[in-house]
Amino acid sequence: MLELLTGIVVILVAVFVVRRLLGIDRGRWLITVGAVLAGEAAATAIVTAVYGGVSEVPAAGLVAGWALVTIFAMLVVVLVELLTGSRARGRLRGVPRPIRQLRLMTRRSLRYFEVARIVLRRGLLRPGGGADGELGGSRLGRSLRLTFEDAGGLFVKLGQAMAQQPQLVTQPVAAELASLHDSATPADPAAARAVITEELGPPEEVFAQISSVPLGAASIGQTYPARLPDERDVVIKVQRPGVAESIECDLDILRRLASRLHRRTVWARSLGLRELVAGFDQRTREELDFRIEGNSGRAARRALQDADPICVPAVVDGLTTSRVLVQERAVGRSVAAPGAFDGWDPERRQLLADALLGFMLRQMLSGDVFHADPHPGNVFVRPDGRLELIDFGAVGRLDPYERAGLIDLLRGLHSEQPAVIREGVLRIGMITRSIDEDALDRELARLLSRTRGPDDMINPQLFEHLLFVLREFGILLPRSTTTLFRTLVTLLGTLEVIAPGYRLIDAAPRVGGEIVREESLPTSPSEFIMRAAMQNATAMQRLPQHVDAISRRLLRGDLRIQTSLLSKAEDVRIVKGFVNRMVLALVASALALSSALMLAADSPPVLGFRLVNLLGAIGLFFSTLVLLRLLVQILRDRD
């Protein structure tokens, strides 16, 4: 027992010394302990070869042994860092479950090999595939569509998401992916009943009546009609049994596949496939929690005004969980159904379209959650003449910059001023390279002329074309903004169904409420001056103080201008990386030179072997690894 405790103490001391020498403050404990054990094994082997056994080592040889353990342990840690990189390693969470982890890993591996086989068969990893002229061609689109169709599951939803963002995948690819359909087969009614029982209790005790025939089935959930004991007709959205585990497996494969395609193909990097998958991952995880959809529906109901001829189905409190959503059943039929507006005069249809547009704009411009998929199938016309919005599974929300940018965008479209549109998008987007503003304004002007019809109507595809223009000029928009643009495209189509010939740009200032009217263009110079004065009142109050302070500094000759070099984080990162590589190269070169001299030295044996030559060999090997690592990094940066 004493020998065991002594060995543990020796290992801990060695771990402490190695961590201090390498400058490791936290983390990597398992790696350091393993490196020390490996160093002890190597040192023991060397000492045994020299002295014939550990027990024969003299006291002076223990110092050399400790030095060998330290050197070998440091070398092992560096080797691990070279192989794995310096990424932060997460801590273990929860109680380990090896059997469950093994089962999930096996399932994931089988699914991964299945998808990999499909990818290879469809040619997505073909060297150079999709490059140059084929980047936006139909060949790549067909390969992606066939791959997603064969893989099924969430891959079909990913293809649909890519089709909705043609600014990322080019129009030909989006056209191919648009043919994907989520044709999920209904789950076993008994399995859906089991989910309801687990979440709410026995269905016969909760509902007065429930149908076993689903109204619709998708990849994540399916809906069933039912009736509550109080005679209210409801729909039950039930999560498909086992879908969470299946989605986790497919999301893991999607992340790995996107990373591999990003590294190996030009088209994946050009299309931003890895970023698209990351956003899709986040949205899909949100869809797995039906409580989020329920809260979005409740928020929309609270935002409705008494005068709005619009309603939203109520979510039944107490009957909504992460896997089950119960809400009132919508009455009426889709606005696109044949005969939905029979007997309606144009003015009445215009008022209904105004109400829908006004409600959507109020939600967007006030920072509330808005319906992100208002296609005709999600907009019903009720027998009482009101509209009803259903399915709040896809929602969006704009931050203050995006709301201000939307106002500028509507103003620019209404007045046909490209500069105003440019200011709006620059408020929202991230600029990745220098922009020629005059060239951008000219391209926006051409876009406006192309998307306005002879009757001064705006083509609904204007917003999609705008995304392409922004990408060409190196302006990246956040996911919430692309969601907004897709929503506007869908909304324009729905408004056209409700009221043919509807003019969104002309109607926005009229129906958007006080928020739109306050931010619209002033009608007179006096109104412009008053608005500017009100918005800058605080700054104008402080202006005399600032002028006085500057005047005093000028009179004293104490006015100074301070500049800051390397003020941008990107510049600091580049310079820091260059300096670090230079220092590391100098240290490694010096170590290689001194190690070569030690290796060539004709030194007398110490403790039975030439320690100087051994240390020289170790140092030369270590310096070679460092120099090779630097060379690999330089080559990667060049590519």
C-alpha positions in Angstrom: 0.0 0.0 0.0 2.8 2.4 0.8 4.4 1.7 -2.6 1.1 2.4 -4.3 0.6 5.7 -2.5 4.2 6.7 -3.3 3.7 5.9 -6.9 0.6 8.1 -7.0 2.3 10.9 -5.3 5.2 10.7 -7.8 2.8 10.7 -10.8 0.9 13.8 -9.4 4.2 15.7 -8.8 5.3 14.9 -12.4 1.9 16.0 -13.7 2.3 19.3 -11.9 5.8 19.9 -13.2 4.9 19.1 -16.8 1.8 21.4 -16.7 3.9 24.2 -15.2 6.6 23.8 -17.9 4.1 23.7 -20.7 2.0 26.6 -19.3 -1.2 24.6 -19.0 -3.5 26.4 -16.5 -6.6 24.4 -16.8 -8.1 21.4 -18.6 -6.2 18.6 -20.4 -5.8 16.6 -17.1 -6.3 13.2 -18.7 -3.9 14.0 -21.5 -1.2 15.1 -19.0 -1.7 12.1 -16.7 -1.5 9.8 -19.7 1.6 11.6 -21.0 3.3 11.2 -17.6 2.5 7.5 -17.5 3.9 7.1 -21.1 7.0 9.0 -20.1 7.6 6.8 -17.1 7.2 3.7 -19.2 9.7 5.0 -21.7 12.2 6.2 -19.1 11.8 2.8 -17.3 12.6 1.0 -20.5 15.8 3.1 -21.1 17.0 2.8 -17.5 16.4 -1.0 -17.6 18.4 -1.3 -20.8 21.3 0.7 -19.3 21.4 -0.7 -15.7 19.8 -4.0 -16.2 16.9 -3.2 -13.9 15.2 -0.4 -12.0 16.5 -1.7 -8.6 20.1 -1.3 -9.9 19.8 2.4 -10.6 22.1 4.6 -8.4 20.8 7.7 -6.7 22.4 9.9 -9.3 20.6 8.0 -12.0 17.2 9.0 -10.5 17.8 12.6 -11.5 18.4 11.5 -15.1 15.3 9.3 -14.9 13.2 12.2 -13.8 14.5 14.3 -16.6 13.7 11.6 -19.1 10.1 11.3 -17.7 9.6 15.0 -18.0 11.0 15.2 -21.5 9.0 12.3 -22.8 5.8 13.5 -21.1 6.2 16.9 -22.6 6.8 15.3 -26.0 3.6 13.2 -25.7 1.5 16.3 -24.8 2.9 18.2 -27.8 2.2 15.2 -30.1 -1.4 15.1 -28.9 -1.8 18.8 -29.5 -0.3 18.4 -33.0 -2.8 15.7 -33.8 -5.9 17.1 -32.1 -5.3 20.9 -32.3 -5.8 23.3 -29.4 -9.6 23.3 -29.4 -11.2 23.5 -26.0 -12.4 20.2 -24.7 -15.8 20.1 -23.0 -16.2 18.6 -19.6 -18.0 15.4 -19.0 -21.6 16.0 -18.2 -23.9 13.8 -16.2 -23.4 10.2 -15.3 -21.7 8.1 -18.0 -24.0 5.6 -19.7 -21.7 3.3 -21.8 -24.4 0.9 -23.0 -26.6 3.8 -24.2 -23.7 5.6 -25.8 -22.6 2.4 -27.5 -26.1 1.8 -28.9 -26.3 5.4 -30.1 -22.8 5.2 -31.6 -23.7 2.0 -33.4 -26.9 3.4 -34.8 -25.2 6.6 -35.8 -22.4 4.7 -37.5 -24.8 2.5 -39.5 -26.8 5.6 -40.6 -23.5 7.4 -41.4 -22.3 4.6 -43.7 -25.7 4.5 -45.4 -25.6 8.3 -46.1 -21.9 8.1 -47.2 -22.7 5.4 -49.7 -25.5 7.5 -51.1 -23.2 10.6 -51.3 -20.6 8.6 -53.2 -23.1 7.0 -55.5 -24.6 10.4 -56.4 -21.2 12.0 -57.0 -21.2 14.8 -54.4 -17.6 14.1 -53.5 -16.4 14.0 -57.1 -13.1 16.0 -57.3 -13.9 19.4 -58.7 -17.6 18.6 -58.9 -19.7 21.7 -59.2 -16.8 24.0 -59.7 -16.5 26.7 -62.3 -19.4 26.7 -64.7 -21.2 23.9 -62.9 -21.4 25.7 -59.6 -24.9 26.9 -60.2 -25.7 24.3 -62.8 -28.4 21.7 -62.8 -26.0 18.8 -62.4 -25.1 19.8 -58.8 -28.8 20.5 -58.1 -29.8 17.0 -59.4 -27.1 15.4 -57.3 -28.2 17.1 -54.2 -31.9 16.4 -54.8 -31.3 12.7 -55.5 -29.0 12.4 -52.4 -31.6 14.0 -50.1 -34.4 11.9 -51.6 -32.4 8.7 -51.1 -31.4 9.6 -47.6 -34.9 10.7 -46.6 -35.7 12.0 -43.0 -34.2 15.3 -42.1 -32.2 15.4 -45.3 -35.5 16.2 -47.2 -36.2 19.1 -44.8 -32.6 20.3 -45.4 -33.2 20.3 -49.1 -36.4 22.2 -48.7 -34.6 24.8 -46.5 -31.9 25.2 -49.1 -34.6 25.7 -51.8 -36.0 28.5 -49.8 -32.7 30.3 -49.8 -31.6 30.6 -53.4 -29.2 33.4 -52.5 -27.1 30.7 -50.9 -27.4 27.8 -53.3 -28.0 29.7 -56.6 -31.3 29.7 -58.5 -30.7 26.5 -60.7 -29.9 24.5 -57.6 -32.9 25.9 -55.7 -35.1 25.1 -58.6 -34.0 21.4 -58.5 -34.4 21.2 -54.7 -37.9 22.9 -54.9 -39.2 19.6 -56.2 -38.5 17.9 -52.9 -41.7 17.0 -51.0 -42.0 15.9 -47.4 -44.0 12.8 -48.0 -43.8 11.3 -44.6 -45.9 8.2 -44.0 -48.3 8.4 -41.0 -47.0 6.8 -37.8 -48.8 3.9 -36.2 -51.9 5.3 -34.4 -51.0 3.1 -31.4 -47.6 4.7 -31.2 -49.1 8.2 -31.4 -51.6 7.2 -28.7 -48.7 6.1 -26.5 -47.0 9.5 -26.9 -50.3 11.2 -25.8 -50.6 8.9 -22.9 -47.0 9.6 -21.7 -47.5 13.3 -22.0 -51.1 13.9 -21.0 -52.5 10.7 -19.6 -55.0 8.2 -21.1 -56.7 9.9 -24.2 -60.2 8.8 -23.2 -59.8 10.7 -19.9 -58.6 13.9 -21.6 -60.6 14.0 -24.8 -64.3 13.3 -25.4 -63.5 12.1 -28.9 -60.3 11.5 -30.8 -59.7 10.2 -34.4 -57.1 7.7 -35.3 -56.8 9.1 -38.8 -54.3 12.0 -39.0 -55.2 15.2 -40.8 -51.6 15.5 -42.0 -48.2 13.9 -41.4 -44.7 15.5 -41.6 -41.2 14.4 -40.6 -41.5 15.6 -37.0 -45.2 15.5 -36.1 -48.6 14.7 -37.3 -52.0 16.1 -36.4 -55.2 14.4 -35.3 -58.7 15.9 -34.9 -60.3 15.6 -31.5 -63.0 17.1 -29.2 -62.7 18.3 -25.7 -65.2 17.5 -22.9 -66.5 21.1 -23.2 -67.4 20.4 -26.9 -64.6 22.4 -28.4 -63.1 21.0 -31.6 -59.3 20.8 -31.4 -56.4 19.4 -33.3 -53.6 17.4 -31.5 -50.1 17.8 -32.9 -48.1 14.7 -31.8 -44.4 14.2 -32.1 -43.5 11.1 -34.1 -42.3 8.3 -31.7 -38.5 8.1 -31.6 -38.1 11.2 -33.8 -35.8 13.0 -31.3 -33.2 10.2 -31.4 -33.5 9.9 -35.2 -33.1 13.7 -35.6 -30.0 13.7 -33.4 -28.5 11.0 -35.4 -29.2 12.7 -38.7 -28.1 16.1 -37.5 -24.7 14.6 -36.4 -24.3 13.2 -39.9 -25.3 16.4 -41.5 -22.7 18.3 -39.5 -20.0 15.9 -40.3 -21.0 15.7 -44.0 -21.1 19.5 -44.3 -17.7 19.8 -42.7 -16.2 17.2 -45.0 -17.7 18.8 -48.1 -16.5 22.2 -46.9 -13.0 20.9 -46.8 -12.9 18.8 -49.9 -15.1 20.7 -52.5 -15.2 24.2 -53.9 -18.9 24.3 -54.4 -19.7 23.6 -50.7 -17.5 26.5 -49.6 -19.0 28.8 -52.2 -22.6 27.9 -51.2 -21.9 28.2 -47.5 -23.2 24.7 -46.8 -21.6 24.4 -43.4 -23.2 27.7 -42.2 -26.6 26.6 -43.7 -26.5 23.3 -41.8 -25.6 25.1 -38.6 -28.7 27.3 -38.9 -30.8 24.3 -39.9 -29.6 22.5 -36.8 -30.7 25.3 -34.5 -34.2 25.6 -36.2 -34.8 21.9 -36.1 -34.0 21.6 -32.4 -36.5 24.4 -31.8 -39.1 22.5 -33.8 -38.7 19.5 -31.5 -40.2 21.5 -28.6 -43.9 22.2 -29.3 -44.0 24.5 -26.3 -42.1 27.1 -28.4 -44.8 26.9 -31.1 -47.5 27.2 -28.5 -45.9 30.3 -27.0 -45.6 31.9 -30.5 -49.3 31.3 -31.1 -50.2 32.9 -27.8 -48.0 35.9 -28.5 -49.7 36.4 -31.9 -53.2 36.3 -30.2 -52.1 38.9 -27.7 -50.9 41.2 -30.5 -54.3 41.2 -32.3 -56.4 44.3 -32.0 -60.1 44.4 -31.6 -60.6 45.9 -35.1 -58.4 43.3 -36.8 -60.5 40.9 -38.9 -57.9 38.2 -38.0 -57.8 35.5 -35.5 -55.3 32.8 -34.3 -56.4 29.4 -32.9 -56.1 29.4 -29.1 -53.6 27.0 -27.5 -55.3 24.9 -24.9 -53.6 25.6 -21.5 -52.5 22.5 -19.6 -52.6 20.2 -22.6 -49.3 21.4 -24.3 -46.0 19.8 -23.7 -42.7 19.4 -25.6 -44.1 16.5 -27.6 -47.9 17.3 -27.8 -49.6 20.5 -28.8 -53.4 20.9 -28.5 -55.1 24.0 -30.0 -58.5 25.0 -31.3 -59.3 23.7 -34.8 -59.4 26.3 -37.5 -62.7 26.7 -39.3 -63.2 27.6 -42.9 -60.8 26.8 -45.8 -57.6 28.1 -47.3 -57.7 31.4 -49.1 -56.4 29.5 -52.2 -59.3 27.0 -52.2 -61.6 27.3 -55.2 -64.5 29.5 -54.5 -63.1 30.8 -51.2 -64.0 34.4 -52.2 -67.1 33.8 -54.3 -69.5 36.8 -53.9 -66.8 39.1 -52.5 -66.4 42.5 -54.1 -62.9 43.9 -54.7 -63.1 46.5 -51.9 -63.9 43.8 -49.3 -61.0 41.7 -50.4 -58.7 44.7 -50.4 -59.7 45.5 -46.8 -58.9 41.9 -45.8 -55.5 42.0 -47.5 -54.8 45.4 -45.8 -55.6 43.8 -42.4 -53.2 40.9 -43.0 -50.4 43.2 -44.2 -51.0 45.6 -41.3 -50.8 42.8 -38.7 -47.6 41.4 -40.2 -45.9 44.7 -40.3 -46.9 45.6 -36.8 -45.3 42.3 -35.6 -42.2 42.8 -37.6 -41.6 46.5 -36.7 -42.4 46.2 -33.0 -39.9 43.4 -32.4 -42.5 40.8 -31.7 -42.6 37.3 -33.0 -44.1 37.2 -36.5 -45.5 34.3 -38.7 -42.6 33.4 -41.0 -44.5 31.1 -43.4 -47.8 32.9 -44.3 -48.4 30.9 -47.4 -52.1 30.4 -48.6 -52.3 27.0 -46.9 -51.6 28.6 -43.5 -54.2 31.4 -44.0 -57.9 30.4 -43.8 -60.9 32.5 -44.6 -63.6 31.8 -42.0 -67.4 31.7 -42.6 -67.7 35.0 -40.7 -65.4 36.7 -43.1 -62.3 36.9 -40.9 -58.9 35.4 -41.7 -57.3 32.8 -39.4 -53.6 32.2 -39.2 -52.4 28.7 -38.3 -49.1 26.8 -37.8 -46.7 29.0 -35.9 -43.9 26.4 -36.1 -41.9 28.8 -38.3 -41.5 32.3 -36.8 -39.1 35.2 -36.9 -38.1 38.2 -34.8 -36.2 41.3 -35.8 -33.7 43.2 -33.7 -33.7 47.1 -33.7 -31.1 47.3 -36.5 -33.2 45.0 -38.7 -36.4 46.9 -38.0 -34.7 50.2 -39.0 -33.3 48.5 -42.1 -36.8 47.2 -43.0 -38.2 50.8 -42.7 -35.4 52.1 -45.0 -36.1 49.2 -47.4 -39.8 50.0 -47.7 -39.0 53.7 -48.0 -36.5 53.1 -50.8 -38.9 50.8 -52.7 -41.8 53.3 -52.3 -39.7 56.2 -53.6 -37.5 54.2 -55.9 -34.3 55.5 -54.3 -31.5 52.9 -54.4 -29.4 54.9 -51.9 -32.1 54.5 -49.3 -32.3 50.8 -49.9 -28.5 50.6 -49.6 -28.5 52.3 -46.3 -31.1 49.9 -45.0 -29.2 46.8 -46.0 -25.9 48.1 -44.7 -27.6 48.7 -41.3 -28.4 45.0 -41.2 -25.7 43.1 -43.0 -22.1 42.4 -42.4 -19.6 43.7 -44.9 -17.0 41.1 -45.8 -15.0 43.3 -48.3 -14.8 46.9 -49.5 -17.8 48.0 -51.4 -18.2 50.4 -54.3 -21.3 52.2 -53.2 -21.9 53.8 -56.6 -21.8 50.4 -58.3 -24.1 49.0 -55.7 -26.6 51.8 -56.2 -26.5 51.3 -60.0 -27.2 47.5 -59.5 -30.1 48.3 -57.1 -31.5 50.7 -59.6 -31.4 48.1 -62.4 -33.0 45.6 -60.0 -35.9 48.0 -59.3 -36.5 48.6 -63.0 -36.4 44.8 -63.7 -38.9 43.9 -60.9 -41.5 46.6 -61.6 -44.1 45.6 -64.1 -45.9 47.8 -66.7 -48.6 48.5 -64.2 -46.1 49.6 -61.5 -46.5 46.3 -59.7 -43.6 44.8 -57.8 -42.5 41.3 -58.6 -42.6 39.1 -55.5 -39.2 37.8 -56.5 -37.7 41.2 -55.8 -36.5 40.2 -52.4 -34.8 37.0 -53.6 -33.0 38.9 -56.4 -32.0 41.5 -53.8 -30.3 38.7 -51.7 -28.3 37.7 -54.8 -27.1 41.3 -55.4 -26.0 41.7 -51.8 -24.1 38.4 -51.9 -22.3 39.5 -55.1 -21.1 42.7 -53.3 -20.0 40.8 -50.2 -22.8 41.7 -47.8 -23.9 38.9 -45.6 -27.3 39.1 -43.9 -28.2 37.4 -40.6 -30.5 34.4 -40.7 -33.4 36.4 -39.2 -33.1 38.9 -42.1 -33.2 36.1 -44.8 -36.2 34.7 -42.9 -37.8 38.2 -43.2 -37.2 38.3 -46.9 -38.6 34.8 -47.5 -41.6 35.9 -45.4 -42.2 39.0 -47.5 -42.0 36.9 -50.7 -44.5 34.4 -49.3 -46.7 37.2 -48.0 -46.8 39.0 -51.4 -48.1 35.8 -53.0 -50.8 35.3 -50.3 -51.9 39.0 -50.6 -52.1 38.5 -54.4 -54.4 35.6 -53.8 -56.6 37.5 -51.4 -56.7 40.7 -53.5 -55.4 40.4 -57.1 -53.3 43.3 -58.1 -52.5 44.3 -54.5 -49.8 47.0 -54.1 -47.8 46.2 -51.0 -45.4 49.1 -51.3 -48.2 51.7 -51.6 -50.2 50.0 -48.8 -47.4 49.6 -46.3 -47.4 53.3 -45.1 -51.2 53.2 -45.0 -51.8 50.1 -43.0 -48.5 49.7 -41.0 -49.7 51.8 -38.1 -47.9 54.5 -36.3 -44.5 52.8 -36.5 -44.4 52.9 -40.3 -45.9 56.4 -40.5 -43.4 57.8 -38.0 -40.5 56.5 -39.9 -41.8 57.3 -43.4 -40.4 60.1 -45.5 -41.4 63.6 -44.3 -43.9 65.4 -46.4 -42.4 68.9 -46.0 -39.1 70.6 -45.0 -40.5 71.7 -41.7 -41.6 68.2 -40.8 -38.0 67.0 -41.7 -36.5 69.7 -39.5 -38.8 68.9 -36.6 -38.1 65.1 -36.8 -34.3 65.7 -36.9 -34.5 68.1 -33.9 -36.5 65.6 -31.8 -34.3 62.7 -32.6 -31.1 64.6 -31.8 -32.4 66.8 -29.0 -30.0 65.3 -26.4 -27.0 65.7 -28.7 -28.0 69.3 -29.5 -28.2 70.1 -25.8 -24.6 68.9 -25.3 -23.2 70.5 -28.4 -22.4 73.9 -26.8 -20.4 72.2 -24.0 -18.4 70.2 -26.6 -17.7 73.3 -28.7 -16.5 75.2 -25.6 -14.2 72.4 -24.5 -12.6 72.2 -28.0 -12.2 76.0 -28.0 -10.3 75.9 -24.7 -8.0 73.2 -25.8 -7.2 75.1 -29.0 -6.4 78.3 -27.1 -4.1 76.3 -24.7 -2.5 74.4 -27.6 -3.6 71.2 -25.9 -5.7 69.7 -28.7 -4.5 66.3 -29.6 -5.5 63.6 -32.0 -5.1 60.0 -30.8 -4.9 57.1 -33.3 -4.9 53.5 -32.5 -2.9 51.0 -34.5 -4.3 47.5 -35.0 -7.7 48.6 -33.6 -9.5 45.8 -35.5 -9.6 42.4 -33.9 -8.8 40.7 -37.3 -5.6 42.8 -37.7 -4.5 41.9 -34.2 -5.1 38.3 -34.8 -3.1 38.3 -38.0 -0.2 40.2 -36.5 -0.2 38.0 -33.4 -0.2 34.8 -35.5 2.7 36.1 -37.6 4.8 37.1 -34.5 4.0 33.8 -32.7 5.1 31.8 -35.8 8.3 33.8 -36.1 9.2 33.3 -32.4 8.3 29.6 -32.6 10.4 29.2 -35.8 13.4 30.9 -34.1 13.1 28.8 -31.0 12.7 25.6 -33.0 15.7 26.5 -35.2 17.9 27.2 -32.2 16.8 24.0 -30.6 17.5 22.0 -33.7 21.0 23.6 -34.1 21.9 23.0 -30.4 20.5 19.4 -30.5 22.5 18.7 -33.7 25.7 19.8 -31.9 24.8 17.7 -28.8 24.1 14.7 -31.1 27.5 15.1 -32.8 29.5 15.7 -29.6 31.9 12.9 -28.5 30.8 13.1 -24.9 32.0 10.6 -22.2 29.4 8.2 -20.9 27.4 9.4 -17.9 25.7 6.8 -15.7 26.5 4.1 -18.3 25.3 5.9 -21.5 25.9 9.0 -23.5 23.2 11.3 -22.0 24.3 14.3 -24.1 23.8 12.4 -27.3 20.4 11.1 -26.1 19.2 14.5 -25.2 20.4 15.8 -28.5 18.4 13.2 -30.4 15.3 14.0 -28.3 15.7 17.8 -28.9 16.3 17.3 -32.6 13.1 15.2 -32.9 11.1 17.8 -31.0 12.3 20.7 -33.0 11.6 18.8 -36.3 8.0 18.3 -35.2 7.6 22.0 -34.4 9.1 23.1 -37.7 6.9 20.6 -39.6 3.8 21.9 -37.9 4.8 25.4 -38.9 5.3 24.3 -42.5 1.9 22.6 -42.6 0.2 25.7 -41.3 1.9 27.9 -43.9 0.9 25.5 -46.7 -2.8 25.5 -45.5 -2.8 29.3 -45.4 -1.5 29.4 -48.9 -4.3 27.1 -50.1 
